[in-house]
Amino acid sequence: MNMLAFSLFVAIVAITLIITYIASKRTKTASDFYTADGSLTGWQNGLAIAGDYMSAASFLGIAGMVALSGFDGFFYSIGFLVAYLVVLFIVAEPLRNLGKYTLADMIAARFDEKKVRGVAALNTITISTFYMIAQLVGAGALIKLLLGIDYVWSVLIVGVLMTLYVVFGGMMATSWVQIVKAILLMGGTLLISIMVFAKFDFSVVQMFEKMKTATPLGADYLNPGNKFKNPIDTLSLNLALVLGTAGLPHILIRFFTVKDAITARKSVVYATWILAVFYIMTIFLGFGAAAFVGYDKIVEANAAGNMAAPLLAQALGGDFLFAFVSAVAFATILAVVAGLVLSAASAFAHDFYSHILRRGQATEKEQVVAARWASIGVSVISIILALFAQTLNVAFLVALAFAVAASANLPIIMLTIFWKKFNTTGAISGMLVGLFSALFLVAISPNVWNPEKGVAILVGDPLITLTNPGIISIPLGFLAAIVGTMVSSKKADAKKFDEILVKANTGINGSASIK
């Protein structure tokens, strides 16, 4: 066991637990638990959003993907970043103006029906669980490499910690853990990037020239097509990455932690700049790992390449930098999984328990208790699923969650805001078809089935060749919402749409403005 790394792990866990303890003293009401009572400023929420978004996929997965596959790995950096333009221009302000605690609140603002809220809650829980599996896989591989603890126990440790943050600290604890983690991760990544760039004499031209001979791929390393050989699959991946963020529940609930839509928009701008700098640095992480760690050593540590960044830190800065980067990666995972657990728990407690089971009669205390129990349930399910997915790259797993989010949530968000004829039947149809088509396509894809043992979850031939379902499931989500609306005998409430349109764009209660 690396005792230096263990000490840094313990220090980071101690800091996060202290934050949780302080936050627990301020978490009394449902608003405190779900949204930190809207008390975060623009820059605080921007850092928290960036912290929530810079997940194991961003730090561990992309570095490994670039190191092993070259240019194809950088697709993830581009897609993850460009996605925030969709969030900024389409989703952030209307969501903050129409919602209260969850995505379902926004949809229910126009369609006040239990079925809509229930399906939206199901989507949130499913997507959050899918995303969480990726984080737990990264955590398991990291702790196993660093501390020599078995993968199963590693996942259990992270699972227990993430549950503690949410159960006791709610959104306030989760937000500040994300802020601290974002600062640590940006600092560590910047340091490694500078050290890598120094190895290439601070010359971009020299860096690219040397990378042509640094890997088994040779000059092809800098060209697309090393991993994604099917152009349709590549397009499908990029569609999922660019459109998926606008449907991710744990990102969307962050817009309820600020006081108004203007602050929500500012926080997206802060987050976008932070993420832009970070994703540029993933080039240095990937190139550095390929050049100074080597393909064989990266694959030996983890077949999917998830340990490339920590191994690069060790190659450049010895045991201390290795321990620090690994501890920061651990904090990264803890922060993200806490946000995911919170989004799923909020959906269950606020949307399903309070509005459907209790018909809106649950007290705030009962909602918070239900959310805490839901947090435990979501954590247990995610841990069990993560135990079967340890051979998969975490960036790849997250891309699948993005596809599900883009298919199930984004069509409904956009049509709720912009389409006057959109009705309840269309909303339910779009969400269900988007969700289940994406899940079904994943279930019959090469991600789950492969003739070779140990490559995928199950041994066998896949029914489709697409590794990411976005190019099929995203249009299906939109199509189902449109067709469901057109064939339904239930007409949309035109006056309600006018009210929603005013409120989504101004924050003013539409009913007071429409004559």
C-alpha positions as CSV (number, residue, x, y, z in Angstrom):
1,M,0.0,0.0,0.0
2,N,1.2,3.5,-0.9
3,M,1.1,5.2,2.5
4,L,1.6,8.7,1.1
5,A,-1.4,8.2,-1.1
6,F,-3.4,6.6,1.7
7,S,-2.6,9.7,3.9
8,L,-3.8,12.1,1.1
9,F,-6.9,10.0,0.6
10,V,-7.7,10.2,4.3
11,A,-7.0,14.0,4.3
12,I,-9.4,14.6,1.4
13,V,-12.1,12.4,3.0
14,A,-11.7,14.2,6.3
15,I,-12.1,17.6,4.6
16,T,-15.2,16.4,2.8
17,L,-16.7,15.0,6.0
18,I,-16.1,18.2,7.8
19,I,-17.9,20.1,5.0
20,T,-20.8,17.6,5.3
21,Y,-20.9,18.0,9.1
22,I,-21.1,21.8,8.8
23,A,-23.7,21.6,6.0
24,S,-25.8,19.2,8.0
25,K,-26.3,21.9,10.6
26,R,-27.9,24.1,7.9
27,T,-29.9,21.4,6.2
28,K,-33.3,21.6,7.9
29,T,-36.0,22.1,5.2
30,A,-36.7,20.4,1.9
31,S,-35.4,23.5,0.1
32,D,-32.1,23.2,2.0
33,F,-31.8,19.5,1.1
34,Y,-32.7,19.8,-2.6
35,T,-31.3,23.2,-3.6
36,A,-29.2,24.6,-0.7
37,D,-32.1,27.1,-0.5
38,G,-30.9,28.8,-3.7
39,S,-28.1,30.5,-1.8
40,L,-25.1,29.9,-4.1
41,T,-23.7,32.8,-6.1
42,G,-22.9,32.6,-9.9
43,W,-19.2,31.9,-9.5
44,Q,-19.8,29.4,-6.7
45,N,-22.4,27.5,-8.7
46,G,-20.2,27.7,-11.8
47,L,-17.4,26.0,-9.9
48,A,-19.8,23.5,-8.6
49,I,-21.2,22.7,-12.1
50,A,-17.7,22.3,-13.4
51,G,-16.9,20.1,-10.4
52,D,-20.0,18.0,-11.1
53,Y,-19.1,17.8,-14.8
54,M,-15.4,17.0,-14.5
55,S,-16.1,13.4,-13.6
56,A,-14.0,10.2,-13.7
57,A,-14.9,10.2,-17.4
58,S,-13.3,13.6,-17.9
59,F,-10.2,13.1,-15.9
60,L,-9.5,9.4,-16.0
61,G,-11.4,8.2,-19.0
62,I,-10.5,10.9,-21.6
63,A,-6.8,10.8,-20.6
64,G,-6.8,7.1,-21.1
65,M,-8.8,7.3,-24.4
66,V,-6.4,9.9,-25.9
67,A,-3.4,7.9,-24.7
68,L,-4.5,4.7,-26.3
69,S,-6.5,5.9,-29.3
70,G,-5.1,9.3,-30.1
71,F,-7.4,11.8,-31.9
72,D,-10.5,9.7,-31.3
73,G,-10.2,10.2,-27.6
74,F,-10.4,13.9,-28.0
75,F,-13.9,13.6,-29.4
76,Y,-15.0,13.3,-25.8
77,S,-13.4,16.6,-24.8
78,I,-14.9,18.5,-27.8
79,G,-18.4,17.0,-27.2
80,F,-18.5,17.5,-23.5
81,L,-17.5,21.2,-23.9
82,V,-19.7,22.1,-26.9
83,A,-22.6,20.6,-25.0
84,Y,-22.6,23.7,-22.7
85,L,-23.6,25.9,-25.5
86,V,-26.9,23.9,-25.8
87,V,-27.3,24.3,-22.0
88,L,-26.6,28.0,-22.1
89,F,-28.8,29.0,-25.0
90,I,-31.7,26.6,-24.6
91,V,-32.1,25.1,-21.1
92,A,-30.6,27.0,-18.2
93,E,-32.8,30.1,-18.0
94,P,-36.2,28.4,-18.8
95,L,-35.4,25.6,-16.4
96,R,-34.6,28.0,-13.6
97,N,-37.7,30.1,-14.2
98,L,-40.2,27.1,-14.5
99,G,-38.8,24.6,-12.0
100,K,-38.4,24.4,-8.2
101,Y,-36.4,21.3,-7.3
102,T,-36.3,18.9,-10.2
103,L,-36.6,18.5,-14.0
104,A,-40.1,17.1,-13.5
105,D,-41.2,20.4,-11.9
106,M,-40.4,22.2,-15.1
107,I,-42.5,19.8,-17.2
108,A,-45.3,19.7,-14.6
109,A,-45.5,23.5,-14.9
110,R,-47.2,22.9,-18.2
111,F,-48.6,19.4,-17.8
112,D,-50.0,19.1,-14.3
113,E,-50.4,15.4,-14.3
114,K,-49.0,12.6,-12.1
115,K,-48.1,10.4,-15.1
116,V,-45.8,13.1,-16.5
117,R,-44.1,13.6,-13.2
118,G,-43.7,9.9,-12.6
119,V,-42.1,9.2,-16.0
120,A,-39.8,12.2,-15.6
121,A,-38.7,10.8,-12.2
122,L,-38.1,7.4,-13.7
123,N,-35.9,9.0,-16.4
124,T,-33.9,10.9,-13.7
125,I,-33.3,7.8,-11.6
126,T,-32.3,5.6,-14.6
127,I,-29.9,8.2,-16.1
128,S,-28.3,9.0,-12.7
129,T,-27.8,5.3,-12.0
130,F,-26.2,4.8,-15.4
131,Y,-23.9,7.7,-14.9
132,M,-23.0,6.6,-11.4
133,I,-21.8,3.2,-12.6
134,A,-19.1,4.9,-14.6
135,Q,-17.9,6.8,-11.6
136,L,-17.8,3.8,-9.3
137,V,-15.9,1.8,-12.0
138,G,-13.3,4.5,-12.0
139,A,-13.1,4.6,-8.3
140,G,-12.7,0.9,-8.0
141,A,-9.8,0.8,-10.5
142,L,-8.1,3.8,-8.9
143,I,-8.2,2.5,-5.3
144,K,-7.2,-1.0,-6.4
145,L,-4.1,0.5,-8.2
146,L,-3.1,2.9,-5.5
147,L,-3.9,1.1,-2.2
148,G,-4.0,-2.6,-3.3
149,I,-7.6,-2.9,-2.1
150,D,-9.8,-5.4,-4.0
151,Y,-12.1,-3.8,-6.6
152,V,-15.3,-4.9,-4.8
153,W,-14.2,-3.3,-1.5
154,S,-13.0,-0.2,-3.3
155,V,-16.5,0.3,-4.8
156,L,-18.1,-0.3,-1.4
157,I,-15.9,2.4,0.2
158,V,-16.9,5.0,-2.3
159,G,-20.5,3.9,-2.1
160,V,-20.7,4.4,1.6
161,L,-19.0,7.8,1.5
162,M,-21.2,9.2,-1.3
163,T,-24.3,8.1,0.7
164,L,-23.0,9.9,3.8
165,Y,-22.6,13.2,2.0
166,V,-26.1,13.2,0.6
167,V,-28.0,11.7,3.6
168,F,-26.5,14.2,6.1
169,G,-25.4,17.2,4.1
170,G,-27.8,17.4,1.1
171,M,-27.2,19.9,-1.7
172,M,-25.1,22.3,0.5
173,A,-22.5,19.6,1.3
174,T,-22.6,18.3,-2.2
175,S,-22.0,21.7,-3.7
176,W,-19.0,22.6,-1.5
177,V,-17.4,19.2,-2.0
178,Q,-17.7,19.9,-5.8
179,I,-16.2,23.3,-5.5
180,V,-13.2,22.1,-3.4
181,K,-12.8,19.2,-5.8
182,A,-12.9,21.5,-8.9
183,I,-10.1,23.7,-7.5
184,L,-7.9,20.7,-6.6
185,L,-8.5,19.0,-10.0
186,M,-7.8,22.2,-12.0
187,G,-4.6,22.8,-10.0
188,G,-3.4,19.2,-10.4
189,T,-4.2,19.1,-14.1
190,L,-2.5,22.4,-14.8
191,L,0.7,21.3,-13.0
192,I,0.9,18.0,-15.0
193,S,0.1,19.9,-18.3
194,I,2.9,22.3,-17.7
195,M,5.3,19.5,-16.9
196,V,4.3,17.6,-20.0
197,F,4.6,20.7,-22.2
198,A,8.1,21.4,-20.7
199,K,9.1,17.9,-21.9
200,F,8.4,19.1,-25.4
201,D,10.3,22.4,-24.9
202,F,7.0,24.3,-24.7
203,S,6.5,23.8,-28.5
204,V,3.2,22.6,-29.8
205,V,4.8,21.7,-33.2
206,Q,7.5,19.6,-31.5
207,M,4.9,17.9,-29.3
208,F,2.8,16.8,-32.3
209,E,5.9,15.7,-34.3
210,K,7.1,13.5,-31.4
211,M,3.7,12.0,-30.9
212,K,3.9,10.5,-34.5
213,T,6.5,8.1,-33.2
214,A,5.6,7.8,-29.6
215,T,3.0,5.0,-29.8
216,P,2.4,1.7,-31.6
217,L,0.0,3.5,-33.9
218,G,2.8,5.6,-35.4
219,A,1.6,8.7,-37.4
220,D,-1.9,7.3,-37.4
221,Y,-2.1,8.3,-33.7
222,L,-2.9,11.9,-34.8
223,N,-5.6,10.8,-37.2
224,P,-9.2,9.9,-36.6
225,G,-10.4,6.3,-37.0
226,N,-8.2,4.4,-34.5
227,K,-11.1,3.6,-32.2
228,F,-14.2,4.7,-34.1
229,K,-13.9,3.1,-37.5
230,N,-17.5,3.4,-38.3
231,P,-18.5,7.0,-39.3
232,I,-22.1,6.5,-38.3
233,D,-21.0,5.4,-34.9
234,T,-18.7,8.4,-34.6
235,L,-21.6,10.7,-35.5
236,S,-23.8,8.9,-33.0
237,L,-21.3,9.4,-30.2
238,N,-20.9,13.1,-30.9
239,L,-24.7,13.6,-31.1
240,A,-25.0,12.0,-27.7
241,L,-22.2,14.1,-26.2
242,V,-23.3,17.5,-27.5
243,L,-27.0,17.0,-26.7
244,G,-26.8,14.8,-23.6
245,T,-25.7,17.4,-21.1
246,A,-28.9,19.4,-21.5
247,G,-30.8,16.3,-20.3
248,L,-28.5,15.2,-17.4
249,P,-30.5,15.5,-14.2
250,H,-27.5,16.1,-11.8
251,I,-26.4,19.0,-14.0
252,L,-30.0,20.4,-14.4
253,I,-30.7,20.5,-10.7
254,R,-27.7,22.8,-10.2
255,F,-29.7,25.6,-11.8
256,F,-32.1,25.5,-8.8
257,T,-29.3,26.3,-6.3
258,V,-29.2,30.0,-7.3
259,K,-31.7,32.8,-6.7
260,D,-32.7,33.6,-10.3
261,A,-32.3,32.9,-14.0
262,I,-29.7,35.6,-14.5
263,T,-27.5,34.0,-11.9
264,A,-28.1,30.6,-13.5
265,R,-26.9,31.9,-16.8
266,K,-23.8,33.5,-15.2
267,S,-23.0,30.2,-13.6
268,V,-23.1,28.4,-17.0
269,V,-20.7,31.0,-18.4
270,Y,-18.3,30.5,-15.5
271,A,-18.5,26.7,-15.8
272,T,-18.0,26.8,-19.6
273,W,-14.7,28.8,-19.3
274,I,-13.4,26.5,-16.5
275,L,-14.3,23.5,-18.6
276,A,-12.8,24.9,-21.7
277,V,-9.4,25.3,-20.0
278,F,-9.7,21.8,-18.5
279,Y,-10.6,20.0,-21.7
280,I,-7.7,21.7,-23.6
281,M,-5.4,20.2,-20.9
282,T,-6.7,16.7,-21.5
283,I,-4.6,16.8,-24.7
284,F,-1.5,17.1,-22.5
285,L,-2.7,14.4,-20.2
286,G,-3.3,12.0,-23.0
287,F,-0.2,12.8,-25.1
288,G,2.0,12.8,-21.9
289,A,0.7,9.4,-20.8
290,A,1.3,7.9,-24.3
291,A,4.8,9.3,-24.6
292,F,6.1,9.0,-21.0
293,V,4.2,6.0,-19.6
294,G,3.7,3.9,-22.7
295,Y,0.9,1.8,-24.1
296,D,1.8,-1.5,-22.4
297,K,2.1,0.0,-18.9
298,I,-1.2,1.8,-19.2
299,V,-3.0,-1.3,-20.4
300,E,-1.3,-3.4,-17.8
301,A,-2.7,-1.2,-15.0
302,N,-6.2,-1.0,-16.5
303,A,-7.2,-2.5,-19.8
304,A,-9.6,0.4,-20.6
305,G,-6.8,3.0,-19.9
306,N,-8.5,4.5,-16.9
307,M,-5.3,4.8,-14.9
308,A,-3.3,6.8,-17.6
309,A,-3.4,10.2,-15.7
310,P,-2.2,8.9,-12.3
311,L,0.6,6.9,-14.0
312,L,1.6,10.0,-15.9
313,A,1.8,11.9,-12.6
314,Q,4.1,9.2,-11.2
315,A,6.3,9.2,-14.3
316,L,6.7,13.0,-14.1
317,G,6.7,13.8,-10.4
318,G,7.3,10.6,-8.5
319,D,5.3,9.1,-5.7
320,F,4.1,12.4,-4.2
321,L,2.5,13.7,-7.4
322,F,1.1,10.2,-8.1
323,A,-0.5,10.2,-4.7
324,F,-1.8,13.7,-5.0
325,V,-3.3,13.2,-8.4
326,S,-4.9,9.9,-7.4
327,A,-6.3,11.5,-4.3
328,V,-7.8,14.3,-6.4
329,A,-9.2,11.8,-8.8
330,F,-10.8,10.1,-5.8
331,A,-12.3,13.4,-4.7
332,T,-13.5,13.9,-8.2
333,I,-15.4,10.7,-8.1
334,L,-16.8,11.4,-4.6
335,A,-18.1,14.8,-5.7
336,V,-19.8,13.6,-8.8
337,V,-21.5,10.5,-7.3
338,A,-22.8,12.7,-4.5
339,G,-24.5,14.9,-7.1
340,L,-25.9,11.9,-8.9
341,V,-27.3,10.3,-5.8
342,L,-28.9,13.6,-4.8
343,S,-30.6,14.1,-8.2
344,A,-32.0,10.5,-8.1
345,A,-33.1,10.9,-4.5
346,S,-34.7,14.2,-5.2
347,A,-36.7,12.8,-8.1
348,F,-37.9,9.9,-5.9
349,A,-38.8,11.9,-2.8
350,H,-40.1,15.1,-4.4
351,D,-41.7,13.8,-7.6
352,F,-42.7,10.2,-6.8
353,Y,-43.2,10.1,-3.1
354,S,-44.5,13.6,-2.4
355,H,-46.6,14.4,-5.5
356,I,-47.8,10.9,-6.6
357,L,-47.9,8.7,-3.5
358,R,-48.8,11.4,-1.0
359,R,-50.7,13.6,-3.5
360,G,-48.8,16.7,-2.6
361,Q,-49.6,16.3,1.1
362,A,-46.2,15.2,2.4
363,T,-44.6,17.6,4.9
364,E,-41.1,18.9,4.3
365,K,-39.7,16.7,7.1
366,E,-41.3,13.6,5.4
367,Q,-39.8,14.6,2.0
368,V,-36.3,14.9,3.5
369,V,-36.6,11.5,5.2
370,A,-37.9,9.9,2.0
371,A,-35.0,11.5,0.1
372,R,-32.5,10.1,2.5
373,W,-33.8,6.6,2.3
374,A,-33.9,7.0,-1.5
375,S,-30.2,8.0,-1.4
376,I,-29.4,4.7,0.3
377,G,-31.5,2.7,-2.2
378,V,-29.9,4.4,-5.3
379,S,-26.4,3.9,-3.9
380,V,-27.0,0.1,-3.3
381,I,-28.3,-0.4,-6.8
382,S,-25.5,1.5,-8.4
383,I,-22.8,-0.4,-6.4
384,I,-24.3,-3.8,-7.5
385,L,-24.3,-2.8,-11.2
386,A,-20.8,-1.3,-11.0
387,L,-19.4,-4.7,-9.9
388,F,-20.3,-6.1,-13.3
389,A,-18.8,-3.3,-15.4
390,Q,-15.2,-3.0,-14.3
391,T,-13.7,-3.8,-17.7
392,L,-15.3,-0.8,-19.5
393,N,-13.7,2.6,-20.0
394,V,-15.4,5.2,-17.8
395,A,-15.6,7.9,-20.6
396,F,-17.4,5.3,-22.7
397,L,-19.9,4.4,-20.0
398,V,-20.7,8.1,-19.4
399,A,-21.2,8.6,-23.2
400,L,-24.0,6.0,-23.0
401,A,-25.6,7.9,-20.1
402,F,-25.4,11.0,-22.3
403,A,-27.3,9.2,-25.1
404,V,-30.0,8.1,-22.7
405,A,-30.3,11.7,-21.4
406,A,-30.4,13.2,-24.9
407,S,-33.1,10.7,-26.0
408,A,-35.4,10.8,-23.0
409,N,-35.2,14.3,-21.5
410,L,-34.0,16.8,-24.1
411,P,-36.9,16.4,-26.6
412,I,-39.4,17.0,-23.8
413,I,-37.6,20.0,-22.4
414,M,-37.4,21.6,-25.9
415,L,-41.0,20.9,-26.9
416,T,-42.3,22.0,-23.5
417,I,-40.8,25.4,-24.0
418,F,-41.2,25.9,-27.8
419,W,-44.1,23.9,-29.2
420,K,-47.6,25.3,-28.6
421,K,-49.5,22.1,-29.6
422,F,-47.4,19.8,-27.4
423,N,-49.6,17.9,-24.9
424,T,-49.4,15.3,-22.1
425,T,-49.6,12.3,-24.3
426,G,-46.7,13.5,-26.4
427,A,-44.6,14.2,-23.3
428,I,-45.1,10.7,-21.9
429,S,-44.6,9.1,-25.2
430,G,-41.4,11.0,-25.9
431,M,-39.9,10.2,-22.5
432,L,-40.7,6.5,-22.5
433,V,-39.7,5.8,-26.1
434,G,-36.5,7.8,-25.7
435,L,-35.6,6.0,-22.5
436,F,-36.4,2.5,-23.5
437,S,-35.1,2.7,-27.1
438,A,-31.7,3.9,-25.8
439,L,-31.6,1.2,-23.1
440,F,-32.6,-1.5,-25.6
441,L,-30.1,-0.5,-28.2
442,V,-27.3,-0.5,-25.5
443,A,-28.5,-4.0,-24.3
444,I,-28.0,-5.5,-27.8
445,S,-24.8,-3.6,-28.7
446,P,-21.1,-4.5,-28.5
447,N,-20.9,-2.8,-25.1
448,V,-22.8,-5.7,-23.6
449,W,-22.0,-8.5,-26.1
450,N,-18.7,-9.6,-27.5
451,P,-17.5,-13.0,-28.8
452,E,-14.3,-12.7,-26.8
453,K,-14.5,-13.4,-23.0
454,G,-13.6,-10.4,-20.8
455,V,-14.1,-7.7,-23.5
456,A,-17.7,-7.0,-22.7
457,I,-20.2,-7.9,-20.0
458,L,-21.6,-11.0,-21.8
459,V,-20.1,-13.4,-24.3
460,G,-21.9,-13.5,-27.7
461,D,-22.5,-11.7,-30.9
462,P,-24.2,-8.2,-30.7
463,L,-27.3,-7.6,-32.7
464,I,-26.2,-4.2,-33.8
465,T,-22.7,-2.7,-34.5
466,L,-23.4,0.8,-33.0
467,T,-21.6,1.3,-29.7
468,N,-23.5,4.4,-29.0
469,P,-27.3,4.5,-29.7
470,G,-27.7,8.3,-30.0
471,I,-28.2,8.5,-33.7
472,I,-31.3,6.3,-33.5
473,S,-32.7,6.9,-30.0
474,I,-32.5,10.7,-30.0
475,P,-34.6,11.1,-33.2
476,L,-37.0,8.4,-31.8
477,G,-37.5,10.5,-28.7
478,F,-38.4,13.5,-30.7
479,L,-40.5,11.5,-33.1
480,A,-42.5,9.8,-30.4
481,A,-43.2,13.1,-28.7
482,I,-44.5,14.6,-31.9
483,V,-46.5,11.6,-33.0
484,G,-47.9,11.1,-29.5
485,T,-49.1,14.7,-29.6
486,M,-50.6,14.5,-33.1
487,V,-52.6,11.3,-32.5
488,S,-53.9,12.2,-29.1
489,S,-57.4,13.4,-28.7
490,K,-56.3,15.6,-25.9
491,K,-55.7,19.2,-27.0
492,A,-53.0,21.4,-25.7
493,D,-54.0,24.3,-23.4
494,A,-53.0,27.3,-25.6
495,K,-53.4,29.7,-22.7
496,K,-51.1,27.6,-20.5
497,F,-48.5,27.6,-23.2
498,D,-48.6,31.4,-23.4
499,E,-48.1,31.6,-19.6
500,I,-45.2,29.2,-19.8
501,L,-43.6,31.1,-22.6
502,V,-43.7,34.3,-20.6
503,K,-42.5,32.8,-17.4
504,A,-39.7,30.7,-19.1
505,N,-38.2,33.8,-20.7
506,T,-38.8,36.4,-18.0
507,G,-39.4,34.6,-14.7
508,I,-42.7,36.6,-14.4
509,N,-45.8,34.6,-13.6
510,G,-47.4,34.3,-17.0
511,S,-51.0,34.2,-15.6
512,A,-50.6,37.8,-14.4
513,S,-49.4,39.0,-17.8
514,I,-51.8,37.3,-20.2
515,K,-55.1,39.0,-20.7
